[in-house]
């Protein structure tokens, strides 16, 4: 059943590097290796994208055939659905709080770790561990308990005379507890920062020190520019992930997005519309709006990156 | 202390030992705050029901092993053993799928020439950033049409089709670092692309494959959303999904067993992490550098 080696017509590209085997055979071999990926990309990525675009213009509940309704879903979303906007604002609030703080913490710890000689490997692993555990339901449940009424955070704060109560029951504070869970997982970007820091040639700092540059000056003129590609990579990656936050918001609010829709993040509302309320057309429209929003944000980031991301030596051989 | 100053990039820490000590104290302080939730989880899993809310102390007055035996009974009349097996089945299938399909695709991208290589590679990179939700509903419809809802196929099948482009990319990057001379030599010895993939490249790619396997395992294990939409029969639930039943139960009396179960659910990840931390940290570190 496997559709092997869809042999492309001849006219192979000019083979570089002295390929001795017949081009046609190597081409065929490449397609054999690629076939699972090609099938997956076509059937599980491209086709679903097209279908969800189509469904976003329909009224569809999984049982009856989709009914074409034009832009109805979109107009409803943008003009008649206050919960939709609520979820957009909640998600943006979360992204704007969580991503910069997480990256700032990651960068700070990475810089501190760089100068550590003893126990660097231990620190690195220990700080990284939450990034693996943090996405789990288990930790999300811990978060719910710690930030609940009478939980650890409540006790600690009221001990200091700050009486907020349980964060997860307070609109405004609940999403903050979700953001803290993301910030807690700063280890993954931290590890990437650290690897980037270690690739900055030591001579740069030596030369700067000889010229009498202060620590701050070195940081601003060497570390930041040399690290900017890594910073950019982390920013894009974390941002895209943050837009799709689901599990902690689900756990903290028992799947409802409460209190008062204050943890109703975008994907939680999408899940609610599509899978709880069976408005698959509407949910598809939401999915496409999210896709476009992430695309726009990423494009804007790439655009601005030309101004602040500095590539020292462009010798990556990768296709771009 | 006595290491020769090979790295000369940290003047403050190098010159003054006190500065170094302060640095360590700060790092340990941050570490303790970070580890608190984990310590809390472990402690609470041993606490008797009346101590969970009332007591401010982290440590339980006595260890309540009953929480664990309650947790072992499972939820919805499904035992923890069964839930664990289900979780392992999905994660194991996903690992197998990703390692096979991603290394195949990666080899083509890293080493073989074919038409449309550039555009296809760019497309593959773009799908790394594609939000999963954009394709979620049609995928659900497809799997529904195939009668695969409430089975594990929706979680495993896509992995055999290399849909986790992140790992294709990871392995491509690794393979590019391998010396080409090896394959040249293999080719002179008469190896075609298949032989040279299986006998030369694949063994050398082991570190990247291990990284792929572990990350796939952990991410699949933790993936709540996919399991939530595809599985609805308690018999088929995973540990992650079973924990969900506790989300709905609001009473705090179930805290002990709930967190005992959470410990069960985290245990494989912790073990993997302890065993393979180098692969994980290095794998993560290298992913960001060669983009």
Interface residues (C-beta under 8 A of the other chain):
Chain A: X8 X11 X12 X13 X15 X16 X17 X19 X20 X21 X23 X25 X26 X27 X29 X30 X31 X32 X33 X34 X36 X37 X39 X40 X41 X43 X44 X45 X47 X48 X49 X51 X52 X55 X62 X109 X112 X113 X114 X115 X116 X117 X118 X119 X123 X124 X125 X126 X127 X128 X129 X130 X131 X132 X133 X135 X136 X137 X138 X139 X141 X142 X143 X144 X145 X146 X150 X152 X155 X184 X188 X191 X192 X194 X195 X196 X199 X200 X202 X205 X206 X209 X215 X229 X230 X233 X234 X236 X237 X240 X243 X244 X246 X247 X250 X251 X254 X255 X267 X270 X271 X274 X275 X280 X283 X284 X287 X288 X290 X291 X294 X298 X316 X317 X318 X319 X320
Chain B: X1 X3 X7 X8 X9 X10 X11 X12 X13 X14 X20 X23 X24 X26 X27 X30 X31 X34 X35 X36 X37 X38 X40 X41 X44 X53 X56 X100 X101 X104 X105 X107 X108 X112 X113 X114 X115 X117 X118 X120 X121 X122 X123 X124 X127 X129 X130 X131 X132 X133 X134 X135 X136 X137 X138 X139 X141 X142 X144 X158 X160 X161 X162 X163 X168 X173 X176 X180 X187 X192 X193 X194 X197 X218 X219 X221 X222 X223 X224 X225 X228 X229 X240 X243 X244 X246 X247 X248 X250 X255 X258 X259 X262 X263 X265 X266 X269 X270 X273 X277 X280 X281 X284 X285 X286 X287 X288 X289 X290 X291
